Amino acid sequence: MTIDANQIKALLDEQLPDCDITVQGEGAKFQVFAVGDTFSGLNPVKRQQKIYQILNPHIASGAIHAVSMRLMTLAERAAQL
């Protein structure tokens, strides 16, 4: 079973509709960049767990081998601009 960046983005968009999500990568290695207030009040580990919860079936199947993440709130992103 294989999965591509567009399919991962669709999965994340469905579960996190209020986030602005970008997914890059190929093979089984992907980078997820997500911005949304769903991450407010969550430490970095809890933010990653939110993403892993959605992607776990594909990680378990081997379709996704590695995921790096950059997850932030709207205010955190605005502070960087």
N, C-alpha and C positions, 0 to 999 in steps of 0.2 A: 504494500500500500504506500502510495506517495501522496504528498500534499505540497501545494505551492503557496507562495506568499499571498496571492489573491484569495485562496481558500481560507488561510489563517485569518486574514483581515476580515473576511465575511463572518467567520465564527466569532471573532472578537466584537465586531460591529453589532451582531445580533444580541450578544450578552451584555454589552456595554454601550448602549445606544447614545448616551450622552457624552461619549469620548471622541476625540479626534485621534484616529489611529492610523499609523503608517507601519507597514511590515515590509522588510527587505530580506533578501537571502535566497538561497537555492539549495538543492540537494536536501540535506536534513538539518541545515544550520540557518537560523533566522535571527533577525533583530526586530524587536517590537518597540516602537515609540508611541506612547499613549499619553494624552493630556485630557484630564477631566476631573471634575470635582468629586467623582466617585472615590478618588484617592485621598480626599481631605480627611485629616485626623488619623491616617494610617501610616505606620512606620514603613521603611523600605521593604522589609520582609513581608509584611501583610499585603503590601501592594503587589509584590511578586506572586504571593500565594493566590491572589485574585485572578491573575493571568494563568498561572499553572492549573488552577481548578478547571478552567475552560479548555486548556490544551492537553491535559493529562491523558485522555484516551489516545491521542496521537503520539504522545511521548512514549506511552506504554507499548504501542504497536511498533515503535521504531521509526515511524514516518518523520518524527521530529527528534533529532539527536541533541541539538543544542539551541538554546534560546537566550539571547542577551536582551535586557530590557532597560528602557529609560522611561520611567513613569512619573508624571508630575501633575499637580493641580493647575488650574488656569492661572491662579495668582503666581505660582512658581514660574510658569512659563513667561508671564508678563514681566516678572522681575528680571528675566534674562534678556529681554528685548531692549 
